[in-house]
């Protein structure tokens, strides 16, 4: 310990004597380690931190795999069948996958509360105990059971003042009294960021094959996680054999651990970012190793004297490594401070779908990671210079160091190799950033099919108790629309149950006059189901292509009609006129199907319904008043209506006027904050923008570090060769020849590094291909732009040392000789 303390004090004194080198090294390390710490904090919180449930590794999500998605929800018959199996789950629970909610009134203005309808086993399966009160009883989870709810901890504190006597009290939800039976523990909001839970009350005897359940099971103690997927898939085949309609052709049941399923969409992007910051740290280490080599050359006489006086090679190696680790530890502390500052900024830029924990901070795991990275970095960039210094011949070094004109060949060759390495690493990052950046800008240029300018949206969660019938919802919408059309600046206004770029319902349909056959995809169509009013198309400026749009006469009791989009016309009526054709929507689910066929009256332009990446899919727009009653009941229970308004003028004034007119129709109706459709469009780009922005920032940092490394290595080489360069000038060499002499070797290292970097990028960019839109992982532009940018930076970095070499005064040099 005493020797270590001596080494630390000596290292600190030496570093203070080289303030320029010390500052550059600490800053480089702080930026690289800070970036690694910030990204790892997010990765740790999202991917590595276990879910706050009892034995979360034994919780498995059961899903349906089909041609559209591999994590689709289950139907009630599928859930009921799985519950009857003996393996592999001891218990199962379910919830509605579509985000629901309740209108809370009393004790303040009406408010929409994010809620989840869950089975009675929900909290027991997750292993979560309420902070106050109790969870649901089985008799409360049946049709006709008592109306009970469990409050989220945050809702309990903010709306009810954390009253301990709230358990057992009644609160008004959707116009009905519900008894509070418990309060969830702090931080619990599964699923959908829920702040209130109510019994789901499934009819397990139903044969309705609508899919809207999220299902999770807890493994039995004797069950092995590796067996779960095979068992669930086999059970799906058993269900298909017993009742073919329950698992359709092309579908299968699958299972995966709950945490992996929760983060599967964001995992690839986060791992790419973690790899990018690791490359930045590696570039910083290579850079500092190069600078340490140069610094060791200047200390060669000192180290030779120490060796001649009896210092062992291991002692010199330890001393130099102590200096490197001290540098990296200091950089690590500063990097930790930078990460703590950058983390809130990073979270503000992160997409909404990133499943962040309730509190994301720099915790003990992150501190251990930063400490380990700091020590590892110090060893990485210090080991090579220290090892080379410990192997030198003290007698030969003392004899040569005073008269050497040029730097030693081994050290020069080592510096050349390190420059090649950091250039290659920088090229990999630049290519990745170019690919991701081009993909984002192409995605941003996609036409969504609607005009979001001056279009605003307000959510209206209508309670089932008052608006659960066709007549009631149609009357409410017509009264609200009539009042809003008279507001100043309003050009169009309409209602819809789902908007573009939102997930919604898909329904099968049959086409009148075509051959029917159970389960045959070729004889049955599939379309997104969009109930809307006439003004919806005008509010979003969705263009009519053929026929007519919905109008005020298309209401409950009138001739059933439907408007389709171009994608549906192309797919199901290629080369034909679809107008006048008749379809029956929901035909595969008799309980939700149209009672009679609908006539196609119009075709509208394609709209990107789910996201901007996928091509437009078939859509069926039906009048709001012509939804089958069973389907309307589910829509009202699970989805808030959307009021879409096209208007000019101030948004705040418009929002206040809209709220006033809605409350004039129903004073107990919650009205959400008004959002612009351009905001919704922008939100759909959050994840690709987040990934592209961070990759570009990492590439810029790598480029800066590479430039510093090239400049540092070349400046050191010029400084070591000043006497040689002066002699060359005295013997007749031109200054241009000297500049080329200096630049040539640096550019050779850069060109070799570029070639190696492009080869590595060629093999690694396939990791990005699933995140790219309309861009090949081998896009020529990225593979041309990246090396060109780096070569330009390299030319600038070599220019200053080359100019210094050209300005050598031969008289001064010879006089010194």
C-alpha positions in Angstrom: 0.0 0.0 0.0 2.9 2.4 0.8 4.4 1.8 -2.6 1.0 2.4 -4.3 0.6 5.6 -2.4 4.1 6.7 -3.5 3.2 5.8 -7.1 0.0 7.8 -6.9 1.8 10.9 -5.5 4.6 10.6 -8.1 2.0 10.2 -10.9 0.1 13.2 -9.7 3.2 15.4 -9.7 4.2 14.3 -13.2 0.7 14.9 -14.6 0.7 18.4 -13.1 3.9 19.1 -14.9 2.1 18.3 -18.3 -1.1 20.3 -18.0 -1.8 20.2 -21.7 -1.5 16.5 -22.0 -3.4 15.9 -18.7 -6.3 18.2 -19.7 -6.6 16.6 -23.1 -6.5 13.1 -21.7 -9.0 13.7 -19.0 -11.4 15.5 -21.3 -11.3 12.7 -23.9 -11.9 10.1 -21.2 -14.7 12.1 -19.6 -16.6 12.5 -22.8 -16.2 8.8 -23.7 -16.9 7.4 -20.2 -19.7 9.9 -19.7 -21.4 8.8 -23.0 -21.0 5.1 -21.9 -22.4 5.8 -18.5 -25.4 7.7 -19.8 -26.4 5.1 -22.4 -25.7 2.2 -19.9 -28.0 3.9 -17.4 -30.8 3.6 -20.0 -29.9 0.1 -21.0 -29.7 -1.0 -17.3 -33.1 0.6 -16.5 -34.8 -0.8 -19.6 -33.1 -4.1 -20.4 -31.2 -5.3 -17.3 -33.2 -4.1 -14.3 -35.6 -6.9 -13.2 -39.3 -6.1 -13.2 -40.6 -5.0 -9.7 -42.5 -8.3 -9.3 -41.9 -11.4 -7.2 -39.6 -13.8 -9.1 -40.0 -11.9 -12.4 -37.9 -14.5 -14.3 -40.8 -17.0 -13.8 -43.4 -14.7 -15.5 -44.1 -15.6 -19.1 -46.2 -13.7 -21.7 -48.3 -15.9 -24.0 -48.9 -14.4 -27.4 -50.3 -15.2 -30.8 -48.0 -15.3 -33.8 -49.6 -14.5 -37.2 -48.6 -12.9 -40.5 -49.0 -9.4 -39.1 -47.2 -9.6 -35.8 -45.6 -12.1 -33.5 -46.8 -10.6 -30.2 -50.6 -10.4 -31.0 -53.1 -10.7 -28.1 -55.2 -13.8 -27.4 -58.9 -14.4 -27.5 -61.0 -15.5 -24.5 -61.3 -19.1 -25.7 -57.6 -19.3 -26.1 -57.1 -18.0 -22.6 -59.7 -20.3 -21.1 -58.1 -23.3 -22.9 -54.6 -22.5 -21.5 -56.0 -22.1 -18.0 -57.3 -25.7 -18.1 -53.9 -27.1 -18.9 -51.8 -28.6 -16.1 -48.4 -27.4 -17.4 -46.4 -25.2 -17.3 -48.2 -22.5 -15.3 -49.4 -22.6 -11.8 -51.6 -19.5 -12.3 -52.5 -17.2 -15.2 -54.0 -13.8 -15.5 -55.2 -11.5 -18.3 -55.9 -7.9 -19.1 -57.3 -5.8 -21.9 -54.4 -4.9 -24.2 -56.0 -1.7 -25.5 -55.5 1.1 -23.1 -58.7 1.8 -21.3 -59.8 4.3 -18.7 -62.5 5.6 -16.5 -64.0 9.1 -16.2 -63.6 10.2 -12.6 -65.9 12.9 -11.3 -66.3 14.5 -7.9 -63.5 16.1 -5.8 -62.5 18.3 -8.7 -63.1 18.7 -12.5 -63.9 15.6 -14.5 -60.8 13.6 -15.4 -59.9 10.6 -17.5 -57.9 8.1 -15.5 -55.7 5.6 -17.3 -57.0 2.3 -16.1 -56.7 -1.5 -16.8 -59.4 -4.1 -16.6 -57.7 -7.2 -15.2 -58.7 -10.7 -13.9 -58.9 -11.3 -10.2 -55.6 -13.3 -10.3 -53.7 -10.3 -11.8 -51.9 -9.1 -8.6 -51.4 -12.6 -7.2 -49.7 -13.8 -10.4 -47.4 -10.8 -10.5 -46.6 -11.2 -6.8 -47.6 -7.6 -6.0 -49.4 -6.8 -2.7 -51.4 -3.6 -2.3 -49.9 -1.0 -0.1 -53.3 -0.5 1.5 -56.4 -2.7 1.5 -56.5 -5.8 -0.6 -56.6 -7.1 -4.2 -59.7 -8.4 -6.0 -61.7 -11.4 -4.9 -62.8 -14.1 -7.5 -66.5 -13.3 -6.8 -65.8 -9.7 -7.9 -64.5 -10.8 -11.3 -67.8 -12.1 -12.6 -70.6 -10.5 -14.6 -73.0 -8.8 -12.2 -70.4 -8.7 -9.4 -69.9 -5.7 -7.1 -68.3 -2.6 -8.7 -64.8 -2.3 -7.1 -61.5 -0.7 -8.0 -58.0 -0.5 -6.8 -56.2 2.9 -7.0 -52.7 3.6 -8.1 -50.4 5.1 -5.5 -49.9 8.3 -7.5 -53.6 8.8 -8.1 -54.3 8.2 -4.4 -51.8 10.9 -3.4 -52.7 13.5 -6.0 -56.5 13.2 -6.2 -57.4 11.9 -2.8 -54.7 13.5 -0.6 -53.3 10.1 0.4 -56.2 9.6 2.7 -55.8 6.3 4.6 -59.6 6.0 4.9 -60.2 5.9 1.2 -60.3 2.1 1.3 -64.0 1.2 1.6 -65.1 4.5 0.3 -67.1 5.0 -3.0 -65.9 7.1 -5.9 -67.8 8.1 -9.0 -66.4 6.4 -12.2 -68.3 6.7 -15.5 -71.3 8.0 -13.6 -71.5 5.0 -11.2 -70.2 4.4 -7.7 -67.3 2.1 -7.3 -65.9 0.9 -4.0 -62.1 1.3 -3.4 -60.8 -1.9 -2.1 -57.1 -1.1 -2.1 -54.1 1.1 -3.1 -51.3 -0.2 -5.3 -47.7 0.1 -4.0 -45.6 3.1 -5.1 -44.2 2.8 -8.7 -46.6 0.0 -9.8 -48.4 1.0 -13.0 -48.5 -2.2 -15.1 -49.9 -2.3 -17.8 -50.2 0.8 -19.9 -49.0 3.2 -17.1 -52.3 2.4 -15.4 -53.4 4.3 -12.3 -56.6 2.4 -11.6 -57.6 -1.3 -11.9 -61.0 -2.8 -12.2 -62.2 -6.5 -12.6 -62.3 -7.7 -16.2 -65.2 -10.1 -15.8 -64.6 -12.4 -18.7 -67.2 -15.0 -19.9 -64.9 -18.0 -20.1 -67.6 -20.1 -21.9 -67.8 -17.8 -24.9 -66.7 -18.9 -28.4 -66.1 -15.4 -29.6 -62.7 -15.3 -31.3 -62.0 -11.6 -30.9 -58.4 -11.0 -29.8 -57.9 -8.4 -27.1 -56.3 -10.1 -24.1 -52.8 -9.8 -22.8 -52.0 -13.0 -20.9 -49.2 -13.8 -18.4 -48.6 -17.1 -16.6 -46.4 -17.9 -13.6 -44.3 -21.0 -14.0 -44.8 -23.9 -11.6 -41.8 -24.5 -9.3 -40.9 -27.7 -11.2 -41.3 -26.2 -14.7 -38.2 -25.2 -16.6 -38.2 -21.9 -18.5 -36.6 -23.6 -21.5 -39.7 -25.9 -21.9 -42.3 -23.1 -21.9 -42.3 -22.2 -25.6 -42.5 -25.8 -26.8 -45.4 -26.6 -24.3 -47.4 -23.5 -25.2 -47.0 -24.1 -29.0 -48.1 -27.7 -28.5 -51.1 -26.5 -26.6 -52.0 -24.2 -29.4 -52.0 -27.1 -31.8 -54.2 -29.1 -29.4 -56.7 -26.2 -29.4 -56.6 -25.9 -33.2 -57.4 -29.7 -33.4 -60.3 -29.4 -30.9 -61.9 -26.3 -32.5 -60.3 -25.1 -35.8 -61.6 -21.6 -35.6 -59.9 -20.9 -32.3 -56.4 -20.9 -33.9 -56.7 -20.0 -37.5 -54.4 -21.2 -40.3 -51.1 -19.3 -40.3 -51.3 -18.6 -36.5 -49.7 -20.3 -33.5 -49.4 -19.6 -29.8 -46.0 -18.7 -28.4 -44.5 -17.6 -25.1 -41.5 -15.6 -23.9 -40.4 -14.2 -20.6 -42.3 -11.1 -19.7 -39.4 -8.7 -19.5 -38.0 -9.7 -22.9 -41.4 -9.3 -24.5 -41.8 -5.9 -22.9 -38.6 -4.6 -24.4 -38.3 -6.5 -27.7 -39.1 -3.5 -29.9 -36.4 -1.2 -28.3 -33.7 -3.8 -27.5 -32.0 -3.7 -31.0 -31.7 0.1 -31.0 -30.4 0.3 -27.4 -27.8 -2.4 -28.1 -26.7 -0.6 -31.2 -26.3 2.6 -29.2 -24.4 0.7 -26.5 -22.0 -0.7 -29.1 -21.5 2.8 -30.6 -20.5 4.3 -27.3 -18.2 1.4 -26.6 -16.5 2.1 -30.0 -16.1 5.8 -28.9 -14.4 4.6 -25.7 -12.1 2.3 -27.6 -11.2 5.2 -29.9 -10.4 7.3 -26.9 -8.2 4.6 -25.5 -6.3 4.1 -28.7 -5.9 7.9 -29.0 -4.4 8.1 -25.5 -2.2 5.1 -26.0 -0.7 7.0 -28.9 -0.2 10.1 -26.8 1.3 8.0 -24.0 3.8 6.5 -26.5 4.9 10.0 -27.4 5.1 11.1 -23.8 7.1 8.0 -22.9 9.6 8.9 -25.6 10.1 12.3 -24.0 10.7 10.5 -20.7 13.1 8.0 -22.1 16.1 9.5 -20.4 14.3 9.6 -17.0 13.1 6.0 -17.3 16.6 4.9 -18.4 18.2 6.5 -15.3 15.7 4.8 -13.1 16.4 1.4 -14.7 20.1 2.0 -14.4 19.7 2.8 -10.7 18.1 -0.6 -10.1 14.4 -0.2 -10.9 13.0 -3.5 -12.1 10.9 -3.6 -15.4 7.9 -4.6 -13.3 8.3 -1.5 -11.1 8.5 0.8 -14.1 5.5 -1.0 -15.7 3.5 -0.6 -12.5 4.4 3.1 -12.2 3.3 3.9 -15.7 0.1 1.9 -15.3 -0.6 3.8 -12.1 -0.4 7.1 -14.1 -2.8 5.8 -16.7 -5.3 4.5 -14.2 -5.1 7.8 -12.3 -5.9 9.7 -15.5 -8.8 7.3 -16.4 -10.2 7.5 -12.8 -10.2 11.3 -12.9 -11.8 11.1 -16.4 -14.3 8.6 -15.0 -15.3 11.0 -12.1 -15.8 13.8 -14.5 -17.6 11.5 -17.0 -20.0 10.5 -14.2 -20.8 14.1 -13.6 -21.4 14.6 -17.3 -23.6 11.5 -17.4 -25.7 12.8 -14.5 -26.2 16.1 -16.4 -26.9 14.4 -19.7 -29.3 11.8 -18.5 -32.3 14.1 -18.1 -31.6 15.4 -21.6 -31.4 11.9 -22.9 -34.7 10.9 -21.3 -36.4 14.0 -22.7 -35.3 13.0 -26.2 -36.3 9.3 -25.7 -39.4 8.0 -27.4 -42.6 7.5 -25.5 -42.7 3.8 -26.2 -39.3 3.3 -24.4 -40.5 1.3 -21.3 -38.6 3.3 -18.8 -38.9 2.4 -15.1 -40.7 4.7 -12.7 -37.3 6.3 -11.7 -34.2 6.1 -13.9 -31.1 7.3 -12.1 -27.4 6.5 -11.7 -27.6 3.7 -9.2 -25.1 1.3 -7.7 -25.0 -0.9 -10.8 -24.2 2.2 -13.0 -21.5 3.3 -10.5 -19.9 -0.2 -10.6 -20.1 -0.1 -14.4 -18.4 3.4 -14.6 -15.7 2.3 -12.1 -15.0 -0.8 -14.1 -14.9 1.0 -17.4 -12.6 3.7 -16.0 -10.1 1.1 -14.7 -10.3 -0.9 -17.9 -9.7 2.2 -20.0 -6.7 3.1 -18.0 -5.2 -0.4 -18.4 -6.1 -0.5 -22.2 -4.4 2.8 -23.1 -1.6 2.5 -20.6 -0.5 -1.1 -21.0 1.2 -0.9 -24.4 3.3 2.2 -23.7 4.1 0.9 -20.2 5.1 -2.5 -21.5 7.4 -0.9 -24.2 9.0 1.4 -21.7 9.7 -1.5 -19.3 11.5 -3.5 -21.9 14.0 -0.8 -23.0 17.8 -1.2 -22.6 18.9 1.4 -20.1 22.5 1.6 -21.2 21.6 1.7 -24.9 18.9 4.3 -24.2 21.3 6.6 -22.3 23.8 6.3 -25.1 21.4 7.0 -27.9 18.8 9.3 -26.5 21.0 12.3 -26.5 22.1 12.0 -30.1 19.0 10.4 -31.8 17.8 12.5 -34.8 14.7 10.5 -35.6 12.4 8.5 -33.4 13.0 4.9 -32.9 11.5 2.6 -35.5 9.5 0.3 -33.2 7.8 3.2 -31.5 7.1 4.9 -34.8 5.6 1.8 -36.2 3.5 1.3 -33.1 2.1 4.8 -33.4 1.3 4.2 -37.1 -0.6 1.1 -36.1 -2.6 3.0 -33.4 -3.6 5.7 -35.9 -4.8 3.0 -38.3 -6.9 1.5 -35.5 -8.6 4.6 -34.4 -9.4 5.7 -38.0 -10.9 2.2 -38.7 -13.1 2.5 -35.6 -14.2 6.0 -36.5 -15.1 4.9 -40.1 -17.4 2.1 -38.7 -19.3 4.7 -36.6 -19.5 7.2 -39.4 -21.0 4.6 -41.8 -23.5 3.6 -39.2 -24.5 7.2 -38.5 -24.8 7.9 -42.2 -27.1 4.9 -42.7 -29.3 5.8 -39.8 -29.4 9.5 -40.7 -30.4 8.8 -44.3 -33.0 6.3 -43.1 -34.5 8.9 -40.7 -34.7 11.7 -43.4 -36.3 9.3 -45.9 -38.9 8.3 -43.3 -39.6 11.9 -42.4 -40.3 12.6 -46.1 -43.0 9.9 -46.3 -46.4 11.3 -47.2 -48.8 10.1 -44.4 -51.8 10.5 -46.6 -53.4 13.3 -44.6 -52.6 17.0 -44.0 -51.8 17.6 -40.3 -51.4 21.3 -40.7 -54.1 23.2 -38.7 -55.6 19.8 -37.7 -56.1 19.3 -34.0 -57.2 16.3 -31.9 -59.1 16.1 -28.6 -59.8 12.8 -26.8 -63.3 12.3 -25.5 -63.5 9.1 -23.3 -67.3 8.4 -23.4 -68.5 6.4 -20.4 -70.3 3.1 -21.3 -73.1 3.8 -18.8 -74.3 6.9 -20.8 -73.0 6.3 -24.3 -73.1 2.5 -24.6 -75.9 2.5 -27.2 -75.9 3.5 -30.9 -78.6 6.1 -30.4 -76.9 7.7 -27.4 -73.5 8.0 -29.0 -75.0 9.3 -32.3 -77.0 11.9 -30.5 -74.0 13.1 -28.5 -71.7 13.4 -31.5 -74.3 15.2 -33.7 -75.0 17.8 -30.9 -71.3 18.4 -30.3 -70.5 18.6 -34.0 -73.3 21.1 -34.5 -72.0 23.4 -31.8 -68.4 23.2 -32.9 -69.0 24.0 -36.5 -70.2 27.4 -35.5 -66.9 28.4 -33.7 -64.8 31.1 -35.4 -62.1 29.7 -37.6 -63.4 26.1 -37.6 -63.3 24.7 -41.2 -64.2 21.1 -40.5 -64.8 18.8 -37.5 -65.4 15.1 -37.2 -65.3 12.1 -34.8 -63.4 8.9 -35.1 -62.6 6.0 -32.8 -59.0 5.7 -33.9 -56.7 8.1 -35.8 -53.9 7.5 -38.3 -50.7 6.2 -36.7 -52.6 4.6 -33.9 -53.2 0.9 -33.4 -56.8 -0.2 -33.8 -59.0 -3.1 -34.8 -58.6 -5.3 -37.9 -61.7 -7.2 -39.1 -62.1 -9.9 -41.7 -64.8 -9.4 -44.3 -66.5 -11.5 -47.0 -67.3 -10.2 -50.4 -70.8 -10.8 -51.7 -71.0 -13.0 -54.8 -67.6 -14.7 -54.2 -67.1 -18.3 -53.2 -67.2 -18.7 -49.4 -65.0 -21.1 -47.5 -64.1 -21.3 -43.8 -60.6 -20.2 -43.0 -59.5 -19.5 -46.5 -57.5 -16.3 -46.7 -58.0 -16.1 -50.5 -61.7 -16.0 -50.1 -61.8 -13.5 -47.2 -60.5 -10.0 -46.9 -58.9 -8.2 -44.0 -59.0 -4.5 -43.3 -58.5 -1.9 -40.6 -61.9 -1.0 -39.1 -62.4 2.8 -38.8 -65.8 4.2 -37.6 -65.9 7.9 -38.4 -68.3 10.8 -39.2 -68.4 12.8 -42.4 -66.3 15.6 -41.2 -63.3 13.3 -40.4 -62.2 13.2 -44.1 -62.4 17.0 -44.4 -60.7 17.7 -41.1 -57.7 15.6 -42.2 -58.0 16.4 -45.9 -58.1 12.8 -46.9 -58.8 13.0 -50.6 -61.7 11.3 -52.3 -60.6 9.2 -55.3 -63.9 7.8 -56.5 -67.6 7.7 -55.5 -68.8 9.7 -52.6 -67.8 10.2 -48.9 -70.0 9.5 -45.9 -72.6 12.2 -45.2 -75.2 13.0 -42.5 -77.8 10.6 -44.0 -75.5 7.6 -43.3 -76.6 6.9 -39.8 -78.3 4.3 -37.7 -81.1 2.6 -39.5 -80.1 3.8 -43.0 -78.6 1.6 -45.8 -75.3 0.1 -44.4 -72.4 1.6 -46.4 -68.6 1.7 -46.3 -65.8 3.8 -47.8 -62.6 1.9 -48.6 -59.1 3.1 -49.4 -57.0 2.6 -52.5 -55.1 -0.3 -51.0 -58.3 -2.2 -50.4 -59.5 -1.6 -54.0 -56.1 -2.7 -55.4 -55.9 -5.9 -53.3 -59.5 -7.2 -53.5 -60.8 -5.7 -56.7 -57.7 -5.4 -59.0 -58.7 -3.9 -62.4 -62.3 -3.6 -61.3 -64.6 -0.8 -60.0 -65.3 -1.6 -56.3 -68.2 0.9 -56.2 -71.5 -0.9 -55.6 -69.8 -4.1 -54.3 -71.1 -5.5 -51.0 -69.1 -6.7 -48.1 -69.8 -8.1 -44.6 -67.4 -6.9 -42.0 -66.4 -9.0 -39.1 -67.6 -12.2 -40.8 -65.2 -14.4 -38.9 -66.6 -13.4 -35.6 -70.4 -13.8 -35.8 -71.0 -12.0 -32.5 -69.4 -8.8 -33.9 -70.3 -9.1 -37.6 -72.5 -6.8 -39.6 -76.1 -8.1 -39.6 -76.3 -7.4 -43.3 -73.8 -6.6 -46.1 -72.6 -3.0 -46.6 -72.4 -1.3 -50.0 -69.1 0.3 -51.0 -69.9 3.9 -51.9 -66.5 5.5 -52.2 -62.7 5.2 -52.4 -60.3 7.5 -50.6 -56.6 8.1 -50.8 -54.3 5.8 -48.8 -53.3 6.8 -45.3 -50.5 5.3 -43.2 -52.6 3.9 -40.4 -50.1 2.2 -38.1 -46.7 3.8 -38.9 -44.8 5.5 -41.6 -42.6 2.5 -42.3 -45.2 0.1 -43.5 -47.0 0.3 -46.8 -50.7 1.4 -46.6 -53.0 -1.5 -45.8 -56.7 -1.9 -46.6 -59.0 0.3 -44.5 -62.8 0.2 -44.2 -64.4 3.5 -43.0 -67.9 2.9 -41.6 -70.4 5.5 -40.3 -70.2 5.9 -36.5 -73.9 5.2 -36.2 -73.8 1.9 -38.1 -71.4 0.0 -35.8 -73.0 -3.3 -34.6 -74.1 -2.8 -31.0 -71.8 -5.6 -29.5 -68.8 -4.0 -31.3 -69.7 -0.5 -30.2 -69.9 -1.7 -26.6 -66.3 -2.9 -26.8 -65.1 0.2 -28.5 -66.7 2.5 -25.9 -65.3 0.4 -23.1 -61.8 0.3 -24.4 -61.1 3.4 -26.6 -61.8 7.1 -26.2 -63.3 8.8 -29.1 -61.3 11.4 -31.0 -62.6 14.7 -32.0 -60.7 16.0 -35.1 -60.9 19.7 -35.8 -59.4 21.7 -38.7 -59.2 25.4 -37.7 -57.0 28.4 -38.0 -56.0 30.7 -35.1 -54.7 30.3 -31.6 -54.7 26.8 -30.2 -55.3 27.7 -26.6 -58.3 29.9 -27.4 -59.7 27.1 -29.6 -59.1 24.5 -26.9 -61.0 26.6 -24.4 -63.9 27.2 -26.8 -64.1 23.4 -27.6 -64.1 22.5 -23.9 -66.8 25.0 -23.2 -69.1 23.7 -26.0 -68.6 20.1 -25.0 -69.4 20.8 -21.4 -72.5 22.6 -22.6 -73.7 19.2 -24.0 -72.4 17.1 -21.0 -70.8 18.9 -18.0 -69.4 15.6 -16.6 -67.5 14.7 -19.7 -63.6 14.9 -19.4 -61.9 16.7 -22.2 -58.2 16.0 -22.9 -55.6 18.6 -23.8 -55.7 19.5 -27.5 -52.9 18.1 -29.6 -51.9 19.0 -33.2 -51.9 16.2 -35.7 -48.4 17.3 -36.7 -47.4 16.5 -33.1 -48.8 13.1 -33.4 -47.0 12.6 -36.7 -43.8 13.9 -35.1 -44.3 11.5 -32.1 -44.4 8.5 -34.5 -40.8 9.4 -35.5 -39.4 9.6 -32.0 -37.6 6.3 -32.0 -35.8 6.5 -35.3 -35.0 10.2 -34.5 -33.6 9.2 -31.1 -31.4 6.5 -32.6 -30.2 8.6 -35.5 -29.4 11.6 -33.3 -27.4 9.6 -30.8 -25.5 7.8 -33.5 -24.6 11.0 -35.3 -23.4 12.5 -31.9 -21.3 9.4 -31.3 -19.9 9.6 -34.8 -19.0 13.3 -34.4 -17.3 12.5 -31.1 -15.4 9.7 -32.7 -14.4 12.0 -35.5 -13.1 14.6 -33.1 -11.1 12.0 -31.1 -9.6 10.6 -34.3 -8.6 14.1 -35.5 -6.9 14.8 -32.1 -5.2 11.4 -32.3 -3.9 12.0 -35.9 -2.7 15.5 -35.0 -1.1 14.4 -31.7 0.8 11.6 -33.3 2.0 13.7 -36.2 2.9 16.7 -34.1 5.0 14.4 -31.9 6.7 12.9 -34.9 7.5 16.4 -36.3 8.8 17.5 -33.0 11.1 14.5 -32.8 12.4 15.1 -36.3 13.1 18.9 -36.2 16.8 18.4 -36.4 16.6 16.0 -39.2 14.2 18.3 -41.1 16.6 21.2 -40.5 19.5 19.2 -42.0 17.4 18.3 -45.0 16.6 22.0 -45.6 20.3 22.9 -45.2 21.2 20.3 -47.8 18.7 21.7 -50.4 15.4 20.1 -49.8 12.4 22.3 -50.6 9.7 23.2 -48.0 7.0 21.6 -50.1 9.0 18.3 -50.1 9.3 18.5 -46.3 5.5 19.0 -46.0 4.8 16.0 -48.2 7.4 13.9 -46.3 5.4 14.7 -43.1 1.9 14.2 -44.5 2.7 11.1 -46.6 3.1 8.7 -43.7 0.1 10.1 -41.8 -2.1 9.8 -44.9 -0.9 6.2 -45.5 -2.1 5.3 -42.0 -5.4 7.1 -42.6 -6.0 5.3 -45.9 -5.2 1.9 -44.4 -7.5 2.7 -41.5 -10.3 3.7 -43.9 -9.9 0.5 -45.9 -10.0 -1.6 -42.7 -12.9 0.4 -41.3 -15.0 0.0 -44.5 -14.3 -3.8 -44.5 -15.4 -4.0 -40.9 -18.5 -1.8 -41.6 -19.4 -4.0 -44.5 -19.6 -7.0 -42.2 -21.3 -5.1 -39.3 -24.0 -2.9 -40.9 -26.3 -5.9 -41.2 -27.0 -5.4 -37.5 -28.8 -2.1 -38.5 -30.8 -3.4 -41.4 -34.0 -4.0 -39.4 -33.9 -0.4 -38.2 -33.5 1.2 -41.6 -36.2 2.5 -43.8 -35.8 2.2 -47.6 -32.0 2.1 -47.1 -29.8 -0.9 -47.8 -27.3 -1.8 -45.1 -24.7 -1.6 -47.9 -25.9 1.8 -49.2 -23.1 3.2 -51.4 -23.7 6.8 -50.3 -22.9 5.9 -46.7 -19.8 4.0 -47.7 -18.6 6.9 -49.8 -19.5 9.8 -47.5 -18.0 8.3 -44.3 -14.4 7.9 -45.7 -14.6 11.3 -47.5 -15.5 13.1 -44.3 -12.7 11.3 -42.4 -10.2 12.1 -45.1 -11.1 15.8 -45.0 -10.7 15.8 -41.2 -7.4 13.9 -41.5 -6.0 16.5 -44.0 -6.9 19.3 -41.7 -5.3 17.4 -38.8 -2.1 16.8 -40.7 -1.9 20.4 -42.1 -0.7 22.1 -38.9 2.2 19.8 -38.1 3.2 19.8 -41.8 3.2 23.7 -41.8 5.4 23.6 -38.7 7.8 21.2 -40.4 8.0 23.6 -43.5 8.8 26.5 -41.2 11.9 24.9 -39.6 14.9 27.3 -39.7 18.0 25.3 -40.8 20.4 27.8 -39.2 18.8 27.4 -35.8 18.8 23.7 -36.2 22.5 23.5 -37.3 23.6 25.9 -34.5 21.9 23.6 -32.0 23.8 20.7 -33.4 
